[in-house]
Amino acid sequence: MYAPSSYHFSDIDQLLLSSGTAKRLLLACALGGVVGIEREWRHKASGLRTNILICMACAFFTLLSAVLAGEGNPDKGRVAANIVQGIGFLGAGLILHTRNRVLGLTSAASVFAVASIGMACGAGLYLEAVLATVIVLFALQLVGALESKLGWKHFPMLYEVRGTDQTKIYVAILSVLDRMGVRMNVIDKDSVAELERVTFIVNTDRKRHAQLLANLKIADAADSVIAFQDEEEE
């Protein structure tokens, strides 16, 4: 099969391609940026620039796939087909697996969705790309809020319990967790002057987090209890 060593486009061809290409790439940047703003607002690894570049690149590859194949080649989606594999590798880099949880699944899925939006823009499916963007934003914002409100979503919280006797602190913490049927994962313990500090993580729903915090605060061995959102939480 003959494969040309180079591609040549006349001035008219380039003008026609440029007029359609600019609109597709700009729309891809806009839609990728909308999703990127949501991710940036949540302080995720795949932020504004990442989503814009992914969406624009997928749109450009999709456009180039048909252009480089030429009129006589029926296989116009060969370059575009490899986008899925490339985004799969990129998404895998966003997923972190620790001993007790998996982080980055939502970020990886959003990158995969943004890539499909870019491919739709590159193929000229503008309405479909806008609709997909709306669905992605709905899933990231409203569905997540609904899960939290209904108590379906489990998320990790870091708890820091301070006191003067580390043994009594452990006994008090384990007593509270045993009553609630929650498992503790200690991630740090240290001493500052005469103050003992134990930091641990618990993964459960919002209601049980509130109950756990209230029970820890009334424990005799705990001088103070602080709870805050895990920075690595996805």
DOMAR-745715 format. One line per 5 residues: number of its first residue (from 1); for each residue x negated, y, z of C-alpha. Coordinates in nm, 3 decimals. Layout:
// DOMAR-745715
NUM) X:Y:Z | ... $
// end
This chain:
// DOMAR-745715
1) 0.000:0.000:0.000 | -0.140:0.340:-0.099 | -0.199:0.579:0.190 | -0.306:0.933:0.102 | -0.624:1.053:0.272 $
6) -0.487:1.404:0.308 | -0.155:1.589:0.288 | -0.101:1.892:0.068 | 0.198:2.125:0.090 | 0.262:2.411:-0.148 $
11) 0.331:2.763:-0.022 | 0.702:2.714:-0.083 | 0.704:2.385:0.108 | 0.525:2.544:0.402 | 0.765:2.838:0.402 $
16) 1.069:2.610:0.406 | 0.918:2.392:0.677 | 0.817:2.690:0.892 | 1.164:2.845:0.885 | 1.326:2.531:1.021 $
21) 1.038:2.433:1.247 | 1.033:2.758:1.443 | 1.399:2.726:1.543 | 1.358:2.365:1.653 | 1.042:2.427:1.853 $
26) 1.178:2.738:2.024 | 1.498:2.559:2.124 | 1.291:2.270:2.258 | 1.084:2.512:2.465 | 1.400:2.680:2.597 $
31) 1.573:2.355:2.696 | 1.256:2.207:2.843 | 1.207:2.531:3.036 | 1.558:2.512:3.184 | 1.485:2.167:3.327 $
36) 1.137:2.281:3.426 | 1.275:2.572:3.629 | 1.489:2.328:3.829 | 1.188:2.105:3.892 | 0.967:2.403:3.978 $
41) 1.228:2.530:4.224 | 1.211:2.195:4.402 | 0.827:2.208:4.401 | 0.787:1.892:4.196 | 0.476:1.780:4.010 $
46) 0.646:1.810:3.670 | 0.722:2.180:3.675 | 0.797:2.453:3.424 | 0.487:2.431:3.204 | 0.488:2.051:3.198 $
51) 0.849:2.023:3.084 | 0.811:2.297:2.822 | 0.503:2.131:2.673 | 0.656:1.782:2.677 | 0.979:1.896:2.514 $
56) 0.801:2.104:2.249 | 0.547:1.829:2.171 | 0.819:1.566:2.130 | 1.012:1.797:1.900 | 0.702:1.865:1.691 $
61) 0.604:1.498:1.668 | 0.958:1.409:1.562 | 0.947:1.675:1.291 | 0.601:1.574:1.173 | 0.700:1.208:1.162 $
66) 0.946:1.271:0.881 | 0.727:1.527:0.701 | 0.411:1.315:0.696 | 0.600:1.005:0.586 | 0.698:1.181:0.264 $
71) 1.003:1.144:0.045 | 0.928:0.796:-0.084 | 0.852:0.635:0.251 | 1.157:0.491:0.432 | 0.966:0.458:0.759 $
76) 1.004:0.819:0.873 | 1.023:0.741:1.243 | 0.688:0.571:1.296 | 0.521:0.868:1.470 | 0.837:0.949:1.667 $
81) 0.867:0.588:1.786 | 0.533:0.614:1.965 | 0.661:0.907:2.173 | 0.849:0.665:2.398 | 0.531:0.473:2.474 $
86) 0.333:0.789:2.544 | 0.598:0.930:2.777 | 0.609:0.593:2.953 | 0.240:0.625:3.041 | 0.291:0.984:3.154 $
91) 0.588:0.889:3.370 | 0.394:0.604:3.528 | 0.135:0.857:3.644 | 0.405:1.046:3.834 | 0.515:0.742:4.036 $
96) 0.337:0.675:4.364 | 0.392:0.351:4.553 | 0.309:0.343:4.923 | 0.357:0.071:5.180 | 0.714:0.162:5.270 $
101) 0.849:0.375:4.986 | 0.823:0.478:4.623 | 0.775:0.843:4.525 | 0.821:1.019:4.194 | 1.093:0.809:4.031 $
106) 1.320:1.109:3.972 | 1.032:1.316:3.830 | 0.937:1.032:3.594 | 1.298:0.989:3.483 | 1.336:1.363:3.423 $
111) 1.023:1.365:3.207 | 1.167:1.077:3.005 | 1.495:1.266:2.960 | 1.315:1.587:2.861 | 1.125:1.393:2.596 $
116) 1.453:1.271:2.445 | 1.583:1.630:2.443 | 1.272:1.738:2.255 | 1.317:1.459:2.001 | 1.677:1.567:1.947 $
121) 1.561:1.925:1.885 | 1.297:1.801:1.641 | 1.561:1.604:1.452 | 1.788:1.909:1.429 | 2.051:1.773:1.669 $
126) 2.096:2.102:1.853 | 2.437:2.042:2.007 | 2.334:1.699:2.131 | 2.015:1.843:2.283 | 2.207:2.114:2.470 $
131) 2.461:1.859:2.595 | 2.183:1.629:2.717 | 2.022:1.922:2.902 | 2.350:1.999:3.078 | 2.384:1.633:3.181 $
136) 2.026:1.627:3.315 | 2.085:1.941:3.523 | 2.413:1.797:3.650 | 2.237:1.477:3.758 | 1.948:1.660:3.926 $
141) 2.157:1.922:4.108 | 2.517:1.818:4.167 | 2.474:1.442:4.192 | 2.189:1.483:4.440 | 2.395:1.723:4.651 $
146) 2.690:1.484:4.641 | 2.472:1.193:4.755 | 2.347:1.396:5.052 | 2.696:1.513:5.149 | 2.842:1.162:5.139 $
151) 2.548:1.020:5.332 | 2.435:0.790:5.052 | 2.093:0.942:5.012 | 1.812:0.829:5.242 | 1.514:1.060:5.269 $
156) 1.204:1.067:5.491 | 1.155:1.315:5.774 | 0.837:1.374:5.975 | 0.881:1.384:6.352 | 0.625:1.525:6.590 $
161) 0.675:1.446:6.959 | 0.458:1.624:7.217 | 0.404:1.543:7.585 | 0.143:1.485:7.855 | 0.150:1.102:7.873 $
166) 0.106:0.918:7.544 | 0.227:0.586:7.684 | 0.550:0.740:7.812 | 0.594:0.917:7.478 | 0.572:0.585:7.294 $
171) 0.815:0.420:7.534 | 1.064:0.705:7.494 | 1.037:0.704:7.113 | 1.074:0.327:7.084 | 1.368:0.329:7.325 $
176) 1.554:0.582:7.112 | 1.472:0.407:6.785 | 1.568:0.065:6.919 | 1.908:0.193:7.026 | 1.965:0.337:6.679 $
181) 1.818:0.041:6.494 | 1.558:0.254:6.317 | 1.197:0.152:6.246 | 0.908:0.389:6.323 | 0.599:0.425:6.105 $
186) 0.326:0.605:6.300 | 0.105:0.812:6.073 | -0.094:1.014:6.328 | -0.165:1.046:6.699 | -0.409:1.281:6.870 $
191) -0.478:1.488:7.179 | -0.509:1.865:7.203 | -0.644:1.969:7.544 | -0.405:1.794:7.785 | -0.126:1.767:7.528 $
196) -0.060:1.434:7.356 | 0.096:1.436:7.011 | 0.254:1.151:6.812 | 0.363:1.201:6.452 | 0.576:0.944:6.271 $
201) 0.806:0.915:5.973 | 1.162:0.784:5.954 | 1.358:0.720:5.635 | 1.736:0.737:5.679 | 2.040:0.950:5.595 $
206) 2.112:1.306:5.713 | 2.356:1.207:5.988 | 2.119:0.961:6.152 | 1.833:1.211:6.128 | 2.043:1.458:6.328 $
211) 2.127:1.191:6.588 | 1.763:1.084:6.616 | 1.642:1.441:6.665 | 1.903:1.507:6.935 | 1.818:1.184:7.122 $
216) 1.445:1.251:7.109 | 1.488:1.602:7.246 | 1.667:1.477:7.557 | 1.404:1.211:7.630 | 1.222:1.273:7.959 $
221) 0.871:1.206:7.826 | 0.904:1.448:7.535 | 0.816:1.808:7.615 | 0.900:1.916:7.260 | 1.017:1.752:6.937 $
226) 0.973:1.898:6.589 | 1.120:1.754:6.268 | 1.053:1.875:5.916 | 1.097:1.757:5.560 | 0.824:1.536:5.421 $
231) 0.632:1.738:5.159 | 0.582:1.424:4.947 | 0.953:1.339:4.944 | 1.093:1.297:4.594 $
// end
